[in-house]
Amino acid sequence: MIDPDRAAAVLDARDLGLFSERLLEAAHSAAGIEELFAYRVAEGAPETLASSSDLGDVAERAEAYARRYHRSDPAVAARLAARPGNAFVCRIPAEAIELGAYRKLCFEQPRFSEKICFGWKAQDYSLVVTFYQRRRQDEVDMAQLGALAQIAITGLTRLMRPHPKGASLIGTIEARLAASHPVLTGRENQVCARTLAGRTARQIGAELGLGTGTVLTYRQRAYQKLRMSKSSDLLASIMT
């Protein structure tokens, strides 16, 4: 079983950045997982919902997967074979990735030996949670990872629901950021406010008319100015 306190901490997260960090902590504790990536996919490219890593460049890998490599992922076959209203699971070793550029960026450079995918197929979309590890463990506790994936998919489903007062929520966060951190530019404030409100980089880009990479650059600049490294630090700074 998953530690209920850890599970509650994941489900209590109210923004995707904090959700990702707590989910990775639980996965690392349960099975030594070093990176995770969760997304929603229908007909086109996947929409990144959560990503977190003990390593660097996780945003680059998540973006590259969503833009260029998702069609070359062996997990697609498991997803397409599942019937709506059912789960699917697959373990994919690095050597099973045939596309060299994909294998190099997402497996060889971070030295991941395999990824373990859990998904749920709804009627018109699928949610997928992927766990990456460097050391392949034949005896990895799949029951624990499966339970954690269930928690993750439940939490993501809740976070994806539109907030009834989304606009006013973002306005409130922007005002707090402006008061607490006047060093931020207007664009940095907008990006950070939407990050704390639970928007993904892609959603923020669509809302503000920016590319996903530009959104990530604004966010990184803001974190550097404030000497922070994650959204939970930023959230704590405006709650005091």
C-alpha positions in Angstrom: 0.0 0.0 0.0 1.0 3.6 -0.5 1.7 5.7 2.6 -1.7 7.4 3.2 0.0 10.6 4.3 1.9 10.8 1.1 -1.2 10.0 -1.0 -3.2 12.7 0.9 -0.4 15.2 0.2 -0.5 14.5 -3.5 -4.3 14.8 -3.7 -4.3 17.9 -1.6 -2.0 19.8 -4.0 -3.9 22.6 -5.7 -1.5 23.4 -8.5 0.1 21.2 -11.0 3.7 22.2 -10.1 3.3 21.1 -6.4 1.3 18.1 -7.5 4.1 16.9 -9.7 6.7 17.4 -7.0 4.7 15.5 -4.4 3.9 12.7 -6.8 7.6 12.3 -7.6 8.5 12.2 -3.9 6.0 9.4 -3.4 7.1 7.5 -6.5 10.8 7.8 -5.5 10.0 6.5 -2.0 7.9 3.6 -3.3 10.1 2.4 -6.2 13.1 4.6 -6.7 11.5 6.5 -9.6 13.6 9.5 -10.7 11.4 11.2 -13.2 7.7 11.3 -14.1 5.7 12.6 -16.9 1.9 12.7 -17.1 -0.2 13.8 -20.1 -3.7 13.8 -21.6 -4.0 12.7 -25.3 -6.9 12.5 -27.7 -6.4 12.6 -31.4 -3.4 15.0 -31.7 -0.3 15.7 -29.7 -0.4 15.0 -26.0 -1.0 17.8 -23.5 1.5 17.8 -20.7 -0.2 17.9 -17.3 2.6 17.1 -14.9 6.4 16.6 -15.0 9.0 16.4 -12.4 12.5 15.0 -12.1 15.5 14.5 -9.8 17.6 15.4 -12.8 17.8 18.4 -15.1 16.2 19.3 -18.4 12.9 17.6 -17.6 11.0 20.4 -19.4 13.0 19.9 -22.5 12.3 16.2 -22.6 8.6 16.6 -21.9 8.3 19.3 -24.6 10.3 17.2 -27.2 8.1 14.1 -26.4 4.9 16.1 -26.9 6.0 17.8 -30.1 8.1 15.2 -31.9 8.4 11.8 -30.4 5.0 10.7 -29.1 4.1 8.9 -32.3 7.3 6.8 -31.9 6.4 5.7 -28.4 5.6 1.9 -28.1 3.1 2.9 -25.4 0.8 4.1 -28.1 -0.1 0.6 -29.1 -1.2 -0.2 -25.5 -3.3 2.9 -25.4 -5.0 2.3 -28.7 -5.7 -1.3 -27.8 -7.5 -0.4 -24.5 -11.3 0.0 -24.5 -12.9 3.1 -23.1 -13.5 2.8 -19.4 -10.4 0.6 -18.9 -6.8 0.9 -17.7 -3.7 -0.1 -19.5 -0.1 -0.8 -18.4 3.2 -1.3 -20.2 6.9 -1.5 -19.3 9.2 -0.2 -22.1 13.0 -0.7 -21.9 15.3 1.9 -23.5 16.3 -0.6 -26.2 12.7 -0.9 -27.4 12.7 2.8 -28.6 13.5 2.5 -32.2 13.8 6.2 -33.1 17.4 7.1 -32.3 16.8 10.8 -31.5 14.0 10.0 -29.1 16.0 7.2 -27.4 19.1 9.5 -27.1 17.3 12.5 -25.6 14.8 10.8 -23.3 16.7 7.7 -22.3 20.4 7.7 -23.0 21.3 11.2 -22.0 19.5 11.0 -18.6 20.6 7.3 -18.4 17.1 5.9 -17.9 16.9 2.1 -18.4 13.1 1.9 -18.8 9.8 3.6 -18.3 6.7 2.2 -16.8 3.4 3.6 -18.1 -0.1 3.5 -16.5 -3.1 4.9 -18.3 -6.8 5.3 -18.2 -8.8 5.5 -21.4 -12.0 7.6 -21.3 -14.5 7.9 -24.1 -12.7 10.6 -26.0 -9.2 10.9 -24.4 -6.7 9.1 -22.3 -4.6 10.0 -19.3 -1.2 8.5 -19.0 1.3 8.6 -16.1 4.9 7.5 -17.0 7.6 6.7 -14.4 11.2 6.6 -15.4 14.1 4.8 -13.6 17.8 4.4 -14.2 18.2 0.9 -12.7 15.9 -1.7 -14.2 14.4 -3.7 -11.4 12.8 -7.0 -12.3 11.2 -7.0 -8.9 9.9 -3.5 -8.9 6.7 -3.3 -6.9 4.2 -2.8 -9.7 1.3 -2.9 -7.2 2.7 0.1 -5.4 3.3 2.0 -8.6 -0.1 1.0 -9.9 -1.7 2.4 -6.7 0.3 5.6 -7.1 -0.7 5.9 -10.7 -4.4 5.6 -9.7 -3.9 8.4 -7.2 -2.2 10.5 -9.8 -4.9 10.0 -12.4 -7.6 10.8 -9.8 -5.7 13.9 -8.8 -5.1 15.0 -12.4 -8.8 14.5 -13.2 -9.7 16.9 -10.3 -7.1 19.5 -11.3 -8.3 19.5 -14.9 -11.8 20.5 -14.0 -12.3 24.2 -14.7 -12.3 26.5 -11.7 -15.6 28.3 -11.4 -13.8 31.5 -10.6 -10.7 30.9 -12.7 -10.4 34.5 -13.9 -10.8 36.1 -10.5 -8.4 33.5 -9.0 -5.6 34.5 -11.5 -6.3 38.2 -10.9 -5.9 37.6 -7.1 -2.6 35.8 -7.6 -1.3 38.4 -10.0 -2.1 41.1 -7.4 -0.3 39.2 -4.7 2.7 38.5 -6.9 2.9 42.2 -7.8 2.8 43.2 -4.2 5.3 40.6 -2.9 7.7 40.6 -5.9 7.6 43.9 -7.8 10.9 42.9 -9.5 8.9 40.7 -11.8 7.9 42.0 -15.2 4.3 42.0 -16.3 4.8 39.0 -18.4 6.7 37.1 -15.7 3.9 37.9 -13.3 1.2 36.6 -15.8 3.1 33.4 -16.4 3.8 32.7 -12.7 0.2 33.5 -11.7 -1.2 31.0 -14.2 1.4 28.4 -13.2 0.2 28.7 -9.6 -3.4 28.5 -10.8 -2.7 25.1 -12.3 -2.2 25.9 -16.0 0.3 23.9 -18.0 2.9 25.7 -20.1 0.9 24.9 -23.2 -2.3 26.3 -21.7 -0.5 29.4 -20.6 1.0 29.9 -24.0 -2.4 29.6 -25.7 -4.0 32.0 -23.3 -1.2 34.6 -23.6 -0.4 34.1 -27.2 3.1 32.7 -26.5 5.0 29.6 -27.5 5.5 27.0 -24.9 9.3 27.5 -24.9 8.8 31.2 -24.3 6.5 30.5 -21.3 9.1 28.3 -19.8 11.8 31.0 -20.3 9.6 33.6 -18.6 9.0 31.2 -15.7 12.7 30.4 -15.4 13.7 34.0 -15.4 11.2 34.7 -12.7 12.5 31.9 -10.5 16.1 33.1 -11.0 15.2 36.6 -10.0 13.5 35.4 -6.9 16.2 32.7 -6.2 13.6 30.0 -6.2 13.5 26.7 -8.0 9.9 25.4 -7.8 6.3 26.6 -7.8 5.8 25.5 -4.1 8.4 28.1 -3.1 6.7 30.8 -5.0 3.3 29.8 -3.6 4.7 30.0 -0.1 6.2 33.4 -0.7 2.8 35.0 -1.5 0.8 33.2 1.2 2.8 34.7 4.1 
